Amino acid sequence: GLSGHVQSTCRRVDRVMFKGSTDPIQIYHVPGASDWSNNPVSNHSELVAMTSWDEDTENDYRGLIRDAQSKIDSDNEISHRDLYDGLMNAYLDKDWTMCKIYSHLWIKKWQGDRIVAALIEELSRHNFICPDDWQCHKLTE
């Protein structure tokens, strides 16, 4: 794995399993200036709409939403990283409703984040419902 220092400068983006392997590995991305671009991804408004939630979800996740929004509103980079880690943990832990909520708040604030945009697009293919047999991406070729 990555050392703590290197890991603290990277963003976890997924977990994959390679052909012939039985254990998934974490994939990290070293962010560049374009990752935090204020230039919205081309389908930004669609991503925001896809990740919106209904009144029942609002009621069920009220505290989580309030806490996540306070992290987004903070000027503290550690709060932002904590929220991103929560977003990724929710995805990897199969809590795609929570991931959807975090992704919605994140993509509204950082409109040019292509990693979260790609994650939203992938989860929307499953209507933000994690398949029962999902473990991670399987790279078979």
Buried (B, 14 or more C-beta within 10 A) or exposed (E): EEEEEEEEEBBBBBBBBEEEEEEBEBBBEEEEEEBEBEEBBEEBEBBBEBBEBEEEBEEBBEEBBEBBBEBBEEEEEEBBEBBBEBBBBBBBEBBBBBBBBBBBBBBBBBBBBEBBBBBBBEBBEEEBEBEEEEEBBEEEE
